[in-house]
Amino acid sequence: MKDNIKLRVEEMGRLSTEDCLNAKHLKLTVVLDNIRSINNVGSIFRTSDAMDVERLFLCGITPLPPSVEMHKTALGAEESVAWKHYDDTLKAVADLKAEGYVVVCIEQVHNSVALQDFDFSPDRSYAVVMGNEVHGVQQHVVDASDYCVEIPQWGMKHSMNVSVTTGMVLWDAARKMKKL
């Protein structure tokens, strides 16, 4: 274990905020459907930066940057990940479909696809829709999606924190799209 010396920040080859905004990213957009918690949104910004997401669509009541509270969990990622606000999630989904994105709703529905079985192909563009902490993704947004994917769960509770769920989905999508 003597060789397991932690890397210093300057050894990690991080991009500047400006370089990050101008870099080519995975064709992967995260759509937040009425997320209530500013801390969850900050965490999702930070995870999106780490997983090379191109942008976030913040819909409905989802908190928007700039915010001191959001910055506490985003740690600057709210400045390095492009984002856009939509009053209506369905309009965001329609715009993404018009751009050729495959819309993947992360929700527990009849006939959903298990995350491990969903093929995030590097040749396609995806929008991942994450739902409200209490009510999930709105039904009319589910209806407008191309696929519904869920993370299999085996405990008594069949829900997870939205920022944790987003992290799991983005890691899996990035791994598959980068062919790792």
Secondary structure, 3 states (H helix, E strand, C coil): CCCCCCCCHHHCCCCCHHHHHHCCCCCEEEEEECCCCHHHHHHHHHHHHHCCCCEEEEECCCCCCCCHHHHHHHCCHHHHCEEEEECCHHHHHHHHHHCCCEEEEECCCCCCEEHHHCCCCCCCCEEEEECECCCECCHHHHHHCCEEEECCCCCCCCCCCHHHHHHHHHHHHHHHHCCC
